[in-house]
Amino acid sequence: MTLQKQTSRHGKQLEMAILTTVWEQINKVGYQELTIKEVAQLAHTNKNTVYRHWPNKAVLVLAAYAQFGPKPKIQLSSIGKLRDDESVT
């Protein structure tokens, strides 16, 4: 039996691991039951690392929602060109 050494994650890889864990947990247990301690354990990091990137649970959940939540579909219609506006002199 060979044990593989787990390499340390940094930067975007670590951030995505944490945000993925938050998104999974928020959908599984909800906001009230979500804890930073459990997120850190499931993401294989520690609470200090999580708090270094996000100051509290609310900001962490918002970051996960921004990453994985539904994106609004916004269509802006063209109102013409400023040069064509006669009121501009």
N, C-alpha and C positions, 0 to 999 in steps of 0.2 A: 504494500500500500504506500503510495507516494503522496506526500502532503505538498500542496502548492502554496508558495508564499504569496499572500495577498499584498499587492502593491498599493502604495498610498495614492489616493486620488486627490487631485487639486483642481482649482479653477472651475471651468465649465462642467467637467465630468462630475465633480463633487456636488456642484450646485444642482445639476440635473438629477442626481441620485436623491438628494434631499427633496427637491420639488416633486419628483415622481412619487416618493414615499408620502409626502403631504397629500397629494392629490388622491392617491389610493386610500389613505386613511380617512380623509374628509368624506369620501364617498362611502366608506365602510362604517365609520363610527360617528360621523358628524362633527361639527365645530366644537360643541361643548365637551365632548369626550376626547378630543384630540389633545395630546400633550407633546411638548417639545422633547421631553425625555424619551417618550416612545418613538417619536420620529427619528431622533438621533440613534436609538438602538436599532431600529429597522433599516436605517440608511448606513449602518456600520460606521458611525462617527460618534462624536460626543456633543453634549449640549453647548459647550463653549464655542465649538465650530459653528453650530447653527446660529447662536446669538451674535457671532462675529459678522455674519452676513445679513441677518434680519433681527431687528431689535425686540420684536415680540411676536406672539402667535398671530395676531391680526395681520400684520405686514407679511408674514410668511405665507399665510393662506391667500392673501391677495396676489402675491407673487406666483403662487401655484395656479391660481385662477387665471391670471394673465397669460401664463404659459400654456395651460391645457384647456381652459374654458372655451365656450363657444365664442366665436368672433362675430361681431355685428356686421351685417351687410348694409353698407351705406353707399348710396349712389348720389353723387352730386351732379345736378344738371348744369349745363353751361348757360351762363347768362350773357354771353357775348364777349366782345373784346372791349377793353377800355378805350382804345383808339376810335372805335365806332360810336362811342357815346358822345352825342352832340353837346351835352352840357359841359364837357371838359374843354377848356380853351387852352 
